[in-house]
Structure formats: C-alpha cells, structure tokens
C-alpha cells in the first residue's frame, strides 16, 4: 500500500523501495508477490530502468503465467530495449489469454514493423560496398515507428530495395560507385534541400554551385551565395560540430571517424559565414575542422 501511494505521487524511487521491502517479507501468496513484482517493474519502467523492469515482469509471469499486466509490461520493456522479436513473443503470449487486449495489439503491430525495418536496414548496410569504404551507419528507432519508416531512404543494392516518399535511393552505379540521397539543412530559415543521387566522388562545392546558381525564394537578404556558405555535420554523441571543406567529396566526409549516416541518408548543415545567426548558433558549441 505504501508503494502504491508513492506510485500515485510519481515518486517512483520510493515506490521501488517500498515494493522491494514487501518482497523481502517472502509472503507465500504467489498472487501478492506477482503484484509486487509487477508494480515494482512499473516503477522501474518510469525511472528508465528497463532491464530491471523486465526482470520483474519475468518474475511476476513465473508466479502467475496469466498475469496480463506483467506480460504487457514485459512487452513494453523489450520495445524500449529494442528486442523486437522478444516483444512480439510476449505480445503473442498475452493475446492467447486475451485476444482483444488493446495495448498488446498495438505493441505487436509496432514491434513487427520495427523488426522488419531494422532487419532490412542492417541486411542492406552490411553489404560489401559499405564495409569496403568503412562507412558507419546508425539506426535509432524510437517509440514511434514512423521515425524509421519515414526517415529511411529507398535503398537499392544487389536487388534489395525499400520505397519511401522521396523515391531516393543509395545505389551502386555501373562503375561500382555509390550514389547517395543527401539532405541539406538550413537552420536559420528552417529550410531543406534534397539531392536524390549525390555521387560519392563529387565535391560539395560542385553541388552548391548548382543549387545556388539562383537565390532561393526564402533568401530575402540574398546572402546564400556559394562562396559565402559553410558546411558542418554534427556529432550528436559528443554534442560537437565538424566544419567541412567544400572541396571535399562526399566519400571523404562519410569516411570521417565521427561521421555516422543516420537512417540511410547523409545530412549536412549549411550556414552563412560570419552571420549573426551563425555566431549565435556556434557560441556554445565545440567546433572541429576537417
């Protein structure tokens, strides 16, 4: 009861302590022990301790195999831990008990979709063309599967492909070179450009010359001239920025030890040199030069 009170107050740490004290009493009632494990798992889940929460769900299910709350919690923990096949297995087990359990139906569908996307992406991106070039990729699924499915560019390598709204694709040409979909971001104006097929040996300056041969309609101050622009990529893990040399090729950038291609689409940020926005943007950031 004390744990439940702390839980209602959202004091999850104290709730965990209370439920743990209850379990230490070693009550012989499996129903009560299952509830204690399930409740402690829920508190651990809210604290972000997903592995501990999963362990409690496992213990609760052992004590009471038909305990739906424990099964739902276990499925949610596996989702957070990116164990999508295991999440599906837990959902299927729970749906055998109650085929209409809404949360399990939702989690089952989401886990299935994420599993397919991740398996596909890592299958494609483990192929030799990327391994040979030492290009590093990262995929970070969230609770919303759309972040992956919408962000995933169409991929076409050795017969594998996946469509998205842009129709872009990373592909090998007849000469064995990779062509990538590349995203250009303009933070000052919240605008973007998208190049569907950026040849890995093309220089950034060559694309900038074409892209800004005419000033974009949103550039009312007429300052986005190729010679006035600076390119960067962000190292999110370290919260640091890297300034690119526009004379560099896409491949040179992708091979940088701190560049990680996210969701199949390389991205760069574009700023105007010495602009007030640029100075403010970088005032609290560490910047490296390539």
matplotlib code that plots the C-alpha trace (Angstrom):
import matplotlib.pyplot as plt

x = [0.0, 2.9, 4.4, 1.1, 0.8, 4.3, 3.5, 0.4, 2.6, 5.0, 7.8, 8.9, 12.2, 10.5, 7.8, 10.6, 12.0, 8.6, 7.7, 11.2, 10.6, 7.3, 9.1, 11.6, 8.8, 8.7, 5.0, 3.8, 0.9, 2.1, -0.7, 0.6, 4.2, 3.3, 1.6, 4.6, 7.0, 4.6, 4.2, 8.0, 8.6, 6.2, 8.0, 11.4, 10.0, 9.1, 12.6, 14.0, 15.4, 14.1, 16.3, 15.3, 11.6, 11.9, 13.3, 10.4, 7.9, 9.6, 9.4, 5.7, 4.9, 6.6, 4.4, 1.3, 1.6, -1.8, -0.9, -1.7, -0.3, 3.1, 3.0, 2.2, 5.0, 7.5, 6.5, 7.0, 10.4, 11.5, 10.4, 12.5, 15.4, 15.0, 14.4, 11.6, 11.3, 11.0, 8.4, 6.4, 6.7, 5.4, 2.5, 1.5, 1.6, -0.7, -3.0, -3.6, -5.0, -7.0, -7.1, -8.6, -6.1, -5.6, -2.1, -0.7, -2.3, -0.7, 2.7, 2.6, 2.0, 4.6, 7.3, 6.6, 7.1, 10.3, 11.7, 11.2, 12.7, 15.8, 16.4, 16.2, 18.4, 21.2, 20.9, 21.5, 24.1, 26.2, 26.8, 30.4, 30.2, 29.8, 32.2, 34.9, 34.5, 34.5, 31.2, 29.5, 25.7, 23.4, 19.7, 17.9, 14.3, 12.1, 8.7, 7.2, 8.0, 7.4, 10.8, 12.4, 10.0, 9.6, 13.3, 14.5, 15.6, 14.9, 17.8, 18.8, 21.8, 22.2, 18.5, 17.3, 15.1, 12.7, 10.5, 9.8, 8.0, 11.1, 11.8, 15.5, 17.9, 21.5, 22.7, 25.8, 26.3, 27.8, 31.3, 30.9, 30.5, 27.8, 25.3, 23.5, 20.4, 21.8, 19.9, 21.0, 19.6, 19.4, 18.8, 18.5, 15.5, 14.2, 14.5, 15.9, 17.3, 17.4, 19.8, 18.5, 21.8, 25.0, 27.9, 30.4, 33.3, 31.5, 32.6, 30.2, 31.2, 30.1, 26.6, 26.5, 27.3, 24.3, 21.9, 22.6, 23.1, 19.8, 19.0, 16.3, 13.0, 13.4, 16.8, 15.3, 18.7, 20.4, 23.3, 23.2, 26.0, 28.2, 31.4, 29.6, 28.5, 29.9, 29.1, 29.0, 28.0, 27.0, 28.5, 25.4, 27.0, 29.6, 27.5, 30.2, 30.3, 32.7, 33.3, 33.6, 35.9, 33.5, 36.3, 35.9, 34.0, 31.0, 33.1, 35.8, 33.2, 31.4, 34.7, 35.4, 35.8, 33.0, 30.5, 27.6, 25.0, 21.6, 18.5, 20.2, 20.5, 23.7, 22.9, 24.9, 24.0, 24.5, 25.3, 26.3, 29.8, 30.0, 26.3, 24.7, 22.7, 25.8, 27.8, 25.0, 24.4, 28.1, 28.7, 28.2, 29.4, 32.8, 33.8, 36.4, 37.8, 38.2]
y = [0.0, 2.4, 1.6, 2.3, 5.6, 6.7, 5.5, 7.7, 10.6, 9.7, 9.2, 6.1, 5.6, 5.4, 3.1, 0.7, 0.7, 0.0, -2.8, -4.3, -4.2, -6.1, -8.8, -9.2, -10.4, -13.6, -13.9, -17.3, -15.8, -16.0, -13.6, -10.9, -11.5, -11.3, -8.0, -6.7, -7.6, -6.1, -2.9, -2.6, -3.3, -0.4, 2.0, 0.9, 1.4, 5.0, 5.5, 4.3, 1.1, -1.1, -4.1, -4.2, -3.7, -6.6, -8.8, -8.0, -8.8, -12.2, -13.0, -11.9, -14.1, -17.1, -16.6, -16.0, -17.0, -15.4, -12.1, -9.7, -6.6, -8.3, -9.5, -6.0, -4.6, -7.2, -6.4, -2.7, -3.3, -5.3, -2.5, 0.0, -2.4, -2.8, -6.5, -6.5, -10.3, -10.8, -8.1, -9.9, -13.2, -11.6, -10.0, -13.2, -15.0, -12.3, -12.3, -16.0, -15.1, -12.0, -11.6, -8.1, -6.6, -3.2, -2.4, -5.8, -5.4, -2.0, -3.1, -6.3, -4.2, -1.7, -4.3, -6.2, -3.1, -2.0, -5.5, -5.6, -2.2, -2.8, -6.3, -4.8, -1.8, -3.9, -6.5, -3.9, -1.9, -4.9, -5.4, -5.2, -1.7, 0.0, -2.3, -1.7, 2.1, 2.0, 3.9, 3.8, 3.8, 4.2, 3.5, 4.8, 3.6, 5.5, 4.7, 6.0, 3.6, 6.5, 7.9, 5.0, 4.2, 7.9, 8.6, 5.6, 6.5, 3.9, 1.5, -0.4, -2.7, -6.1, -6.5, -5.2, -2.0, -0.1, 2.7, 6.0, 9.1, 10.8, 7.9, 8.5, 5.6, 4.8, 2.6, 1.3, 2.6, 0.7, 1.7, 0.4, 3.8, 4.7, 7.4, 8.7, 10.7, 13.7, 16.2, 19.8, 21.6, 25.4, 26.0, 29.8, 29.6, 26.1, 25.0, 21.9, 20.7, 17.1, 15.6, 12.3, 11.0, 12.5, 10.7, 9.7, 11.2, 14.5, 17.6, 19.6, 22.8, 21.4, 20.9, 24.2, 26.0, 24.3, 24.7, 28.4, 29.4, 31.3, 32.6, 30.6, 32.5, 32.3, 34.1, 37.6, 39.1, 37.5, 36.1, 32.4, 32.6, 29.5, 31.4, 32.7, 29.3, 27.0, 23.3, 21.3, 17.9, 17.2, 14.6, 14.0, 11.7, 14.3, 17.3, 18.7, 20.1, 19.4, 22.0, 20.5, 21.7, 22.3, 20.9, 17.5, 14.8, 13.1, 9.9, 11.8, 13.1, 9.8, 8.1, 10.5, 8.6, 10.7, 10.7, 8.3, 8.0, 8.1, 6.3, 5.8, 9.5, 11.6, 15.1, 18.4, 21.8, 25.0, 28.4, 31.8, 32.8, 35.3, 35.8, 36.9, 33.6, 31.6, 33.3, 32.7, 29.1, 28.2, 30.4, 27.4, 24.6, 23.0, 23.0, 20.9, 21.4, 18.5]
z = [0.0, 0.8, -2.6, -4.4, -2.6, -3.7, -7.2, -7.4, -6.2, -9.1, -6.5, -8.3, -6.5, -3.1, -4.7, -5.8, -2.2, -0.8, -3.2, -2.5, 1.2, 0.6, -1.4, 1.4, 3.6, 1.5, 1.6, 0.5, -1.5, -5.2, -6.3, -4.0, -4.9, -8.6, -7.9, -6.0, -8.9, -11.5, -9.5, -8.9, -12.6, -13.5, -11.2, -12.6, -16.1, -15.3, -14.0, -17.3, -15.7, -18.4, -17.7, -14.1, -15.1, -17.4, -14.7, -12.5, -15.3, -15.8, -12.1, -12.0, -15.0, -13.4, -10.3, -12.3, -16.0, -16.9, -15.3, -18.2, -16.6, -16.2, -19.8, -21.1, -19.0, -20.3, -23.9, -23.3, -21.8, -24.7, -27.0, -25.1, -25.2, -28.9, -28.6, -31.1, -31.7, -27.9, -27.7, -30.3, -28.5, -25.2, -27.1, -28.7, -25.3, -23.8, -26.8, -26.3, -22.9, -24.2, -27.9, -27.6, -25.2, -26.9, -25.6, -26.7, -30.2, -30.6, -29.3, -31.5, -34.7, -33.8, -32.9, -36.1, -38.2, -36.4, -36.6, -40.4, -40.9, -38.8, -40.2, -43.7, -43.0, -41.3, -44.1, -46.7, -44.9, -44.0, -47.7, -49.0, -50.7, -47.4, -45.5, -48.0, -47.6, -43.8, -43.8, -40.4, -40.1, -37.2, -36.8, -33.7, -33.5, -31.1, -29.7, -33.0, -35.8, -38.3, -37.3, -39.0, -41.8, -42.9, -42.5, -44.4, -47.9, -50.6, -50.7, -53.8, -53.5, -55.1, -55.6, -52.2, -52.1, -49.9, -51.0, -49.3, -50.2, -51.8, -54.1, -53.4, -53.2, -52.4, -55.2, -57.0, -60.5, -63.4, -62.3, -58.8, -57.2, -54.6, -55.2, -52.0, -51.2, -49.2, -47.1, -46.8, -43.7, -43.3, -39.6, -39.9, -42.2, -41.3, -44.9, -46.6, -49.9, -51.0, -53.6, -54.7, -56.1, -54.8, -56.4, -53.7, -55.5, -56.2, -54.2, -52.1, -53.8, -57.2, -55.8, -54.1, -57.3, -59.0, -56.0, -55.6, -59.2, -58.5, -55.0, -53.2, -52.7, -48.9, -49.0, -48.9, -47.8, -50.8, -48.8, -49.7, -52.3, -52.8, -51.7, -48.5, -47.2, -44.6, -44.2, -41.0, -39.6, -36.0, -33.8, -31.6, -29.2, -28.2, -28.9, -31.2, -34.7, -37.6, -40.3, -43.7, -46.5, -49.5, -51.7, -50.1, -51.7, -50.1, -49.6, -47.8, -45.3, -44.9, -44.1, -41.2, -38.0, -36.3, -39.2, -38.8, -41.5, -39.8, -41.2, -44.6, -45.5, -45.0, -43.8, -43.6, -42.1, -44.1, -42.6, -44.0, -42.9, -40.1, -40.0, -36.7, -36.7, -37.3, -34.5, -32.0, -33.1, -32.5, -29.5, -27.1, -29.3, -29.8, -33.5, -35.2, -38.7, -41.2]

ax = plt.figure().add_subplot(projection="3d")
ax.plot(x, y, z, "-o")
ax.set_aspect("equal")
plt.show()
